[in-house]
Every structure is written in structure tokens, then in C-alpha cells.
Amino acid sequence: MILLKAWPPPVTGETLAKFFQKSNTWKYFYHKCYKYIFNLFSQINFAMILLQNF
């Protein structure tokens, strides 16, 4: 649950501007999102498999 609270950061014009100064591309942004979501689903699937084995 801590992970979910930490993501996404509060979005304002200022944070977006800072973010795009750092990353500069949408590709990078999408890559980060997909990676985060994929990791989250992997963890959930792993937990479900463990629960089914008990």
C-alpha cells in the first residue's frame, strides 16, 4: 500500500515542467509507467500463486 500512496506524485504544472526538463520525452515517461505497472502486476500474480499453494 505504501507503493500505491507514493505513486503517482501530485501532478501540477510545476512538477510536470520539472519532470519534462529531466526526461524530455514521452517515450521515457511511458517506459517508466509500463515498468511500474508490470512490476506491480508481477507482485500481485506472485502473491496469488503463493496463496493458491496454501
N, CA, C and O atoms as a Tripos MOL2 file, in Angstrom:
@<TRIPOS>MOLECULE
protein
  216   215    54     0     0
PROTEIN
NO_CHARGES

@<TRIPOS>ATOM
      1 N           0.8260   -1.2120    0.0000 N.3       1 MET1
      2 CA          0.0000    0.0000    0.0000 C.3       1 MET1
      3 C           0.8600    1.2620    0.0000 C.2       1 MET1
      4 O           0.4490    2.3000   -0.5180 O.2       1 MET1
      5 N           2.0440    1.1680    0.5780 N.am      2 ILE2
      6 CA          2.9610    2.3120    0.6050 C.3       2 ILE2
      7 C           3.3170    2.7220   -0.8230 C.2       2 ILE2
      8 O           3.3710    3.9080   -1.1460 O.2       2 ILE2
      9 N           3.5620    1.7110   -1.6810 N.am      3 LEU3
     10 CA          3.8920    1.9780   -3.0790 C.3       3 LEU3
     11 C           2.7740    2.7480   -3.7700 C.2       3 LEU3
     12 O           3.0210    3.6930   -4.5200 O.2       3 LEU3
     13 N           1.5320    2.3250   -3.5030 N.am      4 LEU4
     14 CA          0.3960    2.9710   -4.1470 C.3       4 LEU4
     15 C           0.2420    4.4150   -3.6880 C.2       4 LEU4
     16 O          -0.1270    5.2860   -4.4760 O.2       4 LEU4
     17 N           0.5300    4.6700   -2.3990 N.am      5 LYS5
     18 CA          0.4320    6.0370   -1.8930 C.3       5 LYS5
     19 C           1.5290    6.9140   -2.4780 C.2       5 LYS5
     20 O           1.3280    8.1100   -2.6900 O.2       5 LYS5
     21 N           2.6800    6.3220   -2.7370 N.am      6 ALA6
     22 CA          3.8150    7.0840   -3.2610 C.3       6 ALA6
     23 C           3.6560    7.3890   -4.7520 C.2       6 ALA6
     24 O           4.3600    8.2460   -5.2850 O.2       6 ALA6
     25 N           2.7390    6.6960   -5.4270 N.am      7 TRP7
     26 CA          2.5620    6.8750   -6.8700 C.3       7 TRP7
     27 C           1.1040    7.1240   -7.1910 C.2       7 TRP7
     28 O           0.2580    6.4550   -6.5980 O.2       7 TRP7
     29 N           0.7430    8.0240   -8.0730 N.am      8 PRO8
     30 CA          1.6720    8.9730   -8.6940 C.3       8 PRO8
     31 C           1.9200   10.1600   -7.7750 C.2       8 PRO8
     32 O           1.1330   10.4110   -6.8620 O.2       8 PRO8
     33 N           3.0060   10.8930   -8.0040 N.am      9 PRO9
     34 CA          3.2120   12.1060   -7.2220 C.3       9 PRO9
     35 C           2.1410   13.1250   -7.5960 C.2       9 PRO9
     36 O           1.6060   13.0720   -8.7030 O.2       9 PRO9
     37 N           1.8210   14.0440   -6.7020 N.am     10 PRO10
     38 CA          0.8130   15.0520   -7.0410 C.3      10 PRO10
     39 C           1.2150   15.8180   -8.3010 C.2      10 PRO10
     40 O           2.3260   16.3400   -8.3900 O.2      10 PRO10
     41 N           0.3150   15.8820   -9.2600 N.am     11 VAL11
     42 CA          0.6570   16.4800  -10.5560 C.3      11 VAL11
     43 C           0.2050   17.9400  -10.6060 C.2      11 VAL11
     44 O          -0.9780   18.2520  -10.4730 O.2      11 VAL11
     45 N           1.1720   18.8090  -10.8010 N.am     12 THR12
     46 CA          0.8780   20.2240  -11.0300 C.3      12 THR12
     47 C           1.6870   20.6570  -12.2380 C.2      12 THR12
     48 O           2.5510   19.9170  -12.7090 O.2      12 THR12
     49 N           1.4140   21.8480  -12.7400 N.am     13 GLY13
     50 CA          2.1670   22.3620  -13.8840 C.3      13 GLY13
     51 C           3.6550   22.3920  -13.5810 C.2      13 GLY13
     52 O           4.4860   22.0790  -14.4330 O.2      13 GLY13
     53 N           3.9740   22.7740  -12.3510 N.am     14 GLU14
     54 CA          5.3800   22.9030  -11.9550 C.3      14 GLU14
     55 C           6.0920   21.5520  -11.9520 C.2      14 GLU14
     56 O           7.1980   21.4270  -12.4780 O.2      14 GLU14
     57 N           5.4570   20.5450  -11.3610 N.am     15 THR15
     58 CA          6.0900   19.2190  -11.3120 C.3      15 THR15
     59 C           6.2260   18.6380  -12.7130 C.2      15 THR15
     60 O           7.2240   17.9910  -13.0290 O.2      15 THR15
     61 N           5.2100   18.8730  -13.5610 N.am     16 LEU16
     62 CA          5.2830   18.4030  -14.9480 C.3      16 LEU16
     63 C           6.4330   19.0640  -15.6860 C.2      16 LEU16
     64 O           7.1740   18.4090  -16.4200 O.2      16 LEU16
     65 N           6.5770   20.3730  -15.4840 N.am     17 ALA17
     66 CA          7.6640   21.1070  -16.1400 C.3      17 ALA17
     67 C           9.0200   20.5580  -15.7030 C.2      17 ALA17
     68 O           9.9050   20.3410  -16.5300 O.2      17 ALA17
     69 N           9.1740   20.3370  -14.3960 N.am     18 LYS18
     70 CA         10.4270   19.7770  -13.8690 C.3      18 LYS18
     71 C          10.6790   18.3890  -14.4470 C.2      18 LYS18
     72 O          11.7960   18.0500  -14.8390 O.2      18 LYS18
     73 N           9.6020   17.5930  -14.4860 N.am     19 PHE19
     74 CA          9.7240   16.2290  -14.9930 C.3      19 PHE19
     75 C          10.1860   16.2250  -16.4450 C.2      19 PHE19
     76 O          11.0740   15.4590  -16.8190 O.2      19 PHE19
     77 N           9.5750   17.0870  -17.2630 N.am     20 PHE20
     78 CA          9.9190   17.0930  -18.6830 C.3      20 PHE20
     79 C          11.2840   17.7090  -18.9400 C.2      20 PHE20
     80 O          11.9260   17.4020  -19.9450 O.2      20 PHE20
     81 N          11.7330   18.5810  -18.0360 N.am     21 GLN21
     82 CA         13.1020   19.0840  -18.1540 C.3      21 GLN21
     83 C          14.0820   17.9390  -17.9510 C.2      21 GLN21
     84 O          15.1180   17.8690  -18.6120 O.2      21 GLN21
     85 N          13.7450   17.0440  -17.0290 N.am     22 LYS22
     86 CA         14.6240   15.9010  -16.7460 C.3      22 LYS22
     87 C          14.5530   14.8500  -17.8510 C.2      22 LYS22
     88 O          15.5810   14.4340  -18.3850 O.2      22 LYS22
     89 N          13.3470   14.4240  -18.1900 N.am     23 SER23
     90 CA         13.1950   13.2720  -19.0910 C.3      23 SER23
     91 C          13.1450   13.6770  -20.5590 C.2      23 SER23
     92 O          13.7410   13.0300  -21.4200 O.2      23 SER23
     93 N          12.4200   14.7640  -20.8250 N.am     24 ASN24
     94 CA         12.4030   15.3640  -22.1640 C.3      24 ASN24
     95 C          11.6390   14.5650  -23.2190 C.2      24 ASN24
     96 O          11.4400   15.0730  -24.3230 O.2      24 ASN24
     97 N          11.2000   13.3330  -22.9290 N.am     25 THR25
     98 CA         10.4640   12.5650  -23.9390 C.3      25 THR25
     99 C           9.2990   11.8080  -23.3200 C.2      25 THR25
    100 O           9.3540   11.3870  -22.1640 O.2      25 THR25
    101 N           8.2470   11.6450  -24.1090 N.am     26 TRP26
    102 CA          7.0970   10.8510  -23.6650 C.3      26 TRP26
    103 C           7.4630    9.3760  -23.5860 C.2      26 TRP26
    104 O           6.9450    8.6310  -22.7550 O.2      26 TRP26
    105 N           8.3720    8.9740  -24.4770 N.am     27 LYS27
    106 CA          8.7800    7.5720  -24.5300 C.3      27 LYS27
    107 C           9.3140    7.1310  -23.1690 C.2      27 LYS27
    108 O           8.9730    6.0610  -22.6650 O.2      27 LYS27
    109 N          10.1570    7.9810  -22.5900 N.am     28 TYR28
    110 CA         10.7300    7.6890  -21.2770 C.3      28 TYR28
    111 C           9.6240    7.5780  -20.2340 C.2      28 TYR28
    112 O           9.6310    6.6640  -19.4100 O.2      28 TYR28
    113 N           8.6810    8.5030  -20.2720 N.am     29 PHE29
    114 CA          7.5730    8.5220  -19.3190 C.3      29 PHE29
    115 C           6.7480    7.2390  -19.4150 C.2      29 PHE29
    116 O           6.4490    6.6020  -18.4040 O.2      29 PHE29
    117 N           6.3840    6.8700  -20.6500 N.am     30 TYR30
    118 CA          5.5980    5.6540  -20.8480 C.3      30 TYR30
    119 C           6.3710    4.4230  -20.3920 C.2      30 TYR30
    120 O           5.7970    3.5130  -19.7920 O.2      30 TYR30
    121 N           7.6630    4.3930  -20.6720 N.am     31 HIS31
    122 CA          8.5010    3.2750  -20.2560 C.3      31 HIS31
    123 C           8.4630    3.1280  -18.7410 C.2      31 HIS31
    124 O           8.3210    2.0180  -18.2280 O.2      31 HIS31
    125 N           8.5880    4.2400  -18.0250 N.am     32 LYS32
    126 CA          8.5510    4.2120  -16.5620 C.3      32 LYS32
    127 C           7.2060    3.6900  -16.0670 C.2      32 LYS32
    128 O           7.1520    2.8730  -15.1480 O.2      32 LYS32
    129 N           6.1230    4.1630  -16.6760 N.am     33 CYS33
    130 CA          4.7850    3.7420  -16.2680 C.3      33 CYS33
    131 C           4.5740    2.2530  -16.5060 C.2      33 CYS33
    132 O           4.1020    1.5320  -15.6280 O.2      33 CYS33
    133 N           4.9320    1.8020  -17.7090 N.am     34 TYR34
    134 CA          4.7550    0.3920  -18.0370 C.3      34 TYR34
    135 C           5.5730   -0.4800  -17.1030 C.2      34 TYR34
    136 O           5.1060   -1.5260  -16.6510 O.2      34 TYR34
    137 N           6.8000   -0.0480  -16.8110 N.am     35 LYS35
    138 CA          7.6820   -0.8050  -15.9380 C.3      35 LYS35
    139 C           7.0710   -0.9120  -14.5400 C.2      35 LYS35
    140 O           7.0710   -1.9840  -13.9350 O.2      35 LYS35
    141 N           6.5510    0.2080  -14.0340 N.am     36 TYR36
    142 CA          5.9420    0.2310  -12.7040 C.3      36 TYR36
    143 C           4.7210   -0.6800  -12.6480 C.2      36 TYR36
    144 O           4.5640   -1.4730  -11.7210 O.2      36 TYR36
    145 N           3.8570   -0.5520  -13.6590 N.am     37 ILE37
    146 CA          2.6260   -1.3500  -13.6970 C.3      37 ILE37
    147 C           2.9540   -2.8310  -13.8500 C.2      37 ILE37
    148 O           2.3410   -3.6790  -13.2010 O.2      37 ILE37
    149 N           3.9210   -3.1380  -14.7090 N.am     38 PHE38
    150 CA          4.3260   -4.5230  -14.9200 C.3      38 PHE38
    151 C           4.8560   -5.1280  -13.6200 C.2      38 PHE38
    152 O           4.5150   -6.2600  -13.2750 O.2      38 PHE38
    153 N           5.6920   -4.3730  -12.8970 N.am     39 ASN39
    154 CA          6.2390   -4.8440  -11.6230 C.3      39 ASN39
    155 C           5.1260   -5.0800  -10.6130 C.2      39 ASN39
    156 O           5.1480   -6.0650   -9.8750 O.2      39 ASN39
    157 N           4.1580   -4.1790  -10.5830 N.am     40 LEU40
    158 CA          3.0390   -4.2930   -9.6570 C.3      40 LEU40
    159 C           2.2390   -5.5580   -9.9500 C.2      40 LEU40
    160 O           1.9170   -6.3200   -9.0380 O.2      40 LEU40
    161 N           1.9180   -5.7790  -11.2320 N.am     41 PHE41
    162 CA          1.1520   -6.9660  -11.6080 C.3      41 PHE41
    163 C           1.9370   -8.2430  -11.3440 C.2      41 PHE41
    164 O           1.3580   -9.2580  -10.9570 O.2      41 PHE41
    165 N           3.2500   -8.2030  -11.5490 N.am     42 SER42
    166 CA          4.0920   -9.3660  -11.2730 C.3      42 SER42
    167 C           4.0100   -9.7280   -9.7980 C.2      42 SER42
    168 O           3.8970  -10.9010   -9.4460 O.2      42 SER42
    169 N           4.0690   -8.7150   -8.9370 N.am     43 GLN43
    170 CA          3.9930   -8.9430   -7.4980 C.3      43 GLN43
    171 C           2.6370   -9.5120   -7.1130 C.2      43 GLN43
    172 O           2.5500  -10.4200   -6.2860 O.2      43 GLN43
    173 N           1.5680   -8.9720   -7.7180 N.am     44 ILE44
    174 CA          0.2150   -9.4520   -7.4180 C.3      44 ILE44
    175 C           0.0600  -10.9040   -7.8680 C.2      44 ILE44
    176 O          -0.4690  -11.7320   -7.1260 O.2      44 ILE44
    177 N           0.5170  -11.2120   -9.0730 N.am     45 ASN45
    178 CA          0.4310  -12.5820   -9.5920 C.3      45 ASN45
    179 C           1.2030  -13.5430   -8.7030 C.2      45 ASN45
    180 O           0.7340  -14.6440   -8.4150 O.2      45 ASN45
    181 N           2.3810  -13.1290   -8.2710 N.am     46 PHE46
    182 CA          3.2140  -13.9530   -7.4020 C.3      46 PHE46
    183 C           2.4930  -14.2300   -6.0850 C.2      46 PHE46
    184 O           2.5060  -15.3560   -5.5900 O.2      46 PHE46
    185 N           1.8670  -13.2000   -5.5220 N.am     47 ALA47
    186 CA          1.1250  -13.3500   -4.2670 C.3      47 ALA47
    187 C          -0.0470  -14.3090   -4.4500 C.2      47 ALA47
    188 O          -0.3130  -15.1370   -3.5780 O.2      47 ALA47
    189 N          -0.7510  -14.2040   -5.5780 N.am     48 MET48
    190 CA         -1.8900  -15.0770   -5.8440 C.3      48 MET48
    191 C          -1.4480  -16.5330   -5.9700 C.2      48 MET48
    192 O          -2.1180  -17.4380   -5.4710 O.2      48 MET48
    193 N          -0.3330  -16.7500   -6.6310 N.am     49 ILE49
    194 CA          0.2040  -18.1050   -6.7870 C.3      49 ILE49
    195 C           0.5550  -18.6860   -5.4150 C.2      49 ILE49
    196 O           0.2610  -19.8460   -5.1260 O.2      49 ILE49
    197 N           1.1840  -17.8660   -4.5820 N.am     50 LEU50
    198 CA          1.5340  -18.3160   -3.2330 C.3      50 LEU50
    199 C           0.2830  -18.6710   -2.4430 C.2      50 LEU50
    200 O           0.2560  -19.6880   -1.7500 O.2      50 LEU50
    201 N          -0.7520  -17.8430   -2.5400 N.am     51 LEU51
    202 CA         -1.9950  -18.0850   -1.8060 C.3      51 LEU51
    203 C          -2.6740  -19.3660   -2.2810 C.2      51 LEU51
    204 O          -3.2420  -20.1010   -1.4740 O.2      51 LEU51
    205 N          -2.6210  -19.6360   -3.5770 N.am     52 GLN52
    206 CA         -3.2560  -20.8390   -4.1190 C.3      52 GLN52
    207 C          -2.5500  -22.1040   -3.6380 C.2      52 GLN52
    208 O          -3.1660  -23.1640   -3.5260 O.2      52 GLN52
    209 N          -1.2590  -21.9840   -3.3540 N.am     53 ASN53
    210 CA         -0.4980  -23.1600   -2.9380 C.3      53 ASN53
    211 C          -0.7670  -23.5600   -1.4930 C.2      53 ASN53
    212 O          -0.4680  -24.6850   -1.0930 O.2      53 ASN53
    213 N          -1.3320  -22.6430   -0.7070 N.am     54 PHE54
    214 CA         -1.5930  -22.9880    0.7020 C.3      54 PHE54
    215 C          -2.8920  -23.7540    0.8680 C.2      54 PHE54
    216 O          -3.2570  -24.1170    1.9860 O.2      54 PHE54
@<TRIPOS>BOND
     1     1     2 1
     2     2     3 1
     3     3     4 2
     4     3     5 am
     5     5     6 1
     6     6     7 1
     7     7     8 2
     8     7     9 am
     9     9    10 1
    10    10    11 1
    11    11    12 2
    12    11    13 am
    13    13    14 1
    14    14    15 1
    15    15    16 2
    16    15    17 am
    17    17    18 1
    18    18    19 1
    19    19    20 2
    20    19    21 am
    21    21    22 1
    22    22    23 1
    23    23    24 2
    24    23    25 am
    25    25    26 1
    26    26    27 1
    27    27    28 2
    28    27    29 am
    29    29    30 1
    30    30    31 1
    31    31    32 2
    32    31    33 am
    33    33    34 1
    34    34    35 1
    35    35    36 2
    36    35    37 am
    37    37    38 1
    38    38    39 1
    39    39    40 2
    40    39    41 am
    41    41    42 1
    42    42    43 1
    43    43    44 2
    44    43    45 am
    45    45    46 1
    46    46    47 1
    47    47    48 2
    48    47    49 am
    49    49    50 1
    50    50    51 1
    51    51    52 2
    52    51    53 am
    53    53    54 1
    54    54    55 1
    55    55    56 2
    56    55    57 am
    57    57    58 1
    58    58    59 1
    59    59    60 2
    60    59    61 am
    61    61    62 1
    62    62    63 1
    63    63    64 2
    64    63    65 am
    65    65    66 1
    66    66    67 1
    67    67    68 2
    68    67    69 am
    69    69    70 1
    70    70    71 1
    71    71    72 2
    72    71    73 am
    73    73    74 1
    74    74    75 1
    75    75    76 2
    76    75    77 am
    77    77    78 1
    78    78    79 1
    79    79    80 2
    80    79    81 am
    81    81    82 1
    82    82    83 1
    83    83    84 2
    84    83    85 am
    85    85    86 1
    86    86    87 1
    87    87    88 2
    88    87    89 am
    89    89    90 1
    90    90    91 1
    91    91    92 2
    92    91    93 am
    93    93    94 1
    94    94    95 1
    95    95    96 2
    96    95    97 am
    97    97    98 1
    98    98    99 1
    99    99   100 2
   100    99   101 am
   101   101   102 1
   102   102   103 1
   103   103   104 2
   104   103   105 am
   105   105   106 1
   106   106   107 1
   107   107   108 2
   108   107   109 am
   109   109   110 1
   110   110   111 1
   111   111   112 2
   112   111   113 am
   113   113   114 1
   114   114   115 1
   115   115   116 2
   116   115   117 am
   117   117   118 1
   118   118   119 1
   119   119   120 2
   120   119   121 am
   121   121   122 1
   122   122   123 1
   123   123   124 2
   124   123   125 am
   125   125   126 1
   126   126   127 1
   127   127   128 2
   128   127   129 am
   129   129   130 1
   130   130   131 1
   131   131   132 2
   132   131   133 am
   133   133   134 1
   134   134   135 1
   135   135   136 2
   136   135   137 am
   137   137   138 1
   138   138   139 1
   139   139   140 2
   140   139   141 am
   141   141   142 1
   142   142   143 1
   143   143   144 2
   144   143   145 am
   145   145   146 1
   146   146   147 1
   147   147   148 2
   148   147   149 am
   149   149   150 1
   150   150   151 1
   151   151   152 2
   152   151   153 am
   153   153   154 1
   154   154   155 1
   155   155   156 2
   156   155   157 am
   157   157   158 1
   158   158   159 1
   159   159   160 2
   160   159   161 am
   161   161   162 1
   162   162   163 1
   163   163   164 2
   164   163   165 am
   165   165   166 1
   166   166   167 1
   167   167   168 2
   168   167   169 am
   169   169   170 1
   170   170   171 1
   171   171   172 2
   172   171   173 am
   173   173   174 1
   174   174   175 1
   175   175   176 2
   176   175   177 am
   177   177   178 1
   178   178   179 1
   179   179   180 2
   180   179   181 am
   181   181   182 1
   182   182   183 1
   183   183   184 2
   184   183   185 am
   185   185   186 1
   186   186   187 1
   187   187   188 2
   188   187   189 am
   189   189   190 1
   190   190   191 1
   191   191   192 2
   192   191   193 am
   193   193   194 1
   194   194   195 1
   195   195   196 2
   196   195   197 am
   197   197   198 1
   198   198   199 1
   199   199   200 2
   200   199   201 am
   201   201   202 1
   202   202   203 1
   203   203   204 2
   204   203   205 am
   205   205   206 1
   206   206   207 1
   207   207   208 2
   208   207   209 am
   209   209   210 1
   210   210   211 1
   211   211   212 2
   212   211   213 am
   213   213   214 1
   214   214   215 1
   215   215   216 2
@<TRIPOS>SUBSTRUCTURE
     1 MET1         2 RESIDUE 1 A MET
     2 ILE2         6 RESIDUE 1 A ILE
     3 LEU3        10 RESIDUE 1 A LEU
     4 LEU4        14 RESIDUE 1 A LEU
     5 LYS5        18 RESIDUE 1 A LYS
     6 ALA6        22 RESIDUE 1 A ALA
     7 TRP7        26 RESIDUE 1 A TRP
     8 PRO8        30 RESIDUE 1 A PRO
     9 PRO9        34 RESIDUE 1 A PRO
    10 PRO10       38 RESIDUE 1 A PRO
    11 VAL11       42 RESIDUE 1 A VAL
    12 THR12       46 RESIDUE 1 A THR
    13 GLY13       50 RESIDUE 1 A GLY
    14 GLU14       54 RESIDUE 1 A GLU
    15 THR15       58 RESIDUE 1 A THR
    16 LEU16       62 RESIDUE 1 A LEU
    17 ALA17       66 RESIDUE 1 A ALA
    18 LYS18       70 RESIDUE 1 A LYS
    19 PHE19       74 RESIDUE 1 A PHE
    20 PHE20       78 RESIDUE 1 A PHE
    21 GLN21       82 RESIDUE 1 A GLN
    22 LYS22       86 RESIDUE 1 A LYS
    23 SER23       90 RESIDUE 1 A SER
    24 ASN24       94 RESIDUE 1 A ASN
    25 THR25       98 RESIDUE 1 A THR
    26 TRP26      102 RESIDUE 1 A TRP
    27 LYS27      106 RESIDUE 1 A LYS
    28 TYR28      110 RESIDUE 1 A TYR
    29 PHE29      114 RESIDUE 1 A PHE
    30 TYR30      118 RESIDUE 1 A TYR
    31 HIS31      122 RESIDUE 1 A HIS
    32 LYS32      126 RESIDUE 1 A LYS
    33 CYS33      130 RESIDUE 1 A CYS
    34 TYR34      134 RESIDUE 1 A TYR
    35 LYS35      138 RESIDUE 1 A LYS
    36 TYR36      142 RESIDUE 1 A TYR
    37 ILE37      146 RESIDUE 1 A ILE
    38 PHE38      150 RESIDUE 1 A PHE
    39 ASN39      154 RESIDUE 1 A ASN
    40 LEU40      158 RESIDUE 1 A LEU
    41 PHE41      162 RESIDUE 1 A PHE
    42 SER42      166 RESIDUE 1 A SER
    43 GLN43      170 RESIDUE 1 A GLN
    44 ILE44      174 RESIDUE 1 A ILE
    45 ASN45      178 RESIDUE 1 A ASN
    46 PHE46      182 RESIDUE 1 A PHE
    47 ALA47      186 RESIDUE 1 A ALA
    48 MET48      190 RESIDUE 1 A MET
    49 ILE49      194 RESIDUE 1 A ILE
    50 LEU50      198 RESIDUE 1 A LEU
    51 LEU51      202 RESIDUE 1 A LEU
    52 GLN52      206 RESIDUE 1 A GLN
    53 ASN53      210 RESIDUE 1 A ASN
    54 PHE54      214 RESIDUE 1 A PHE
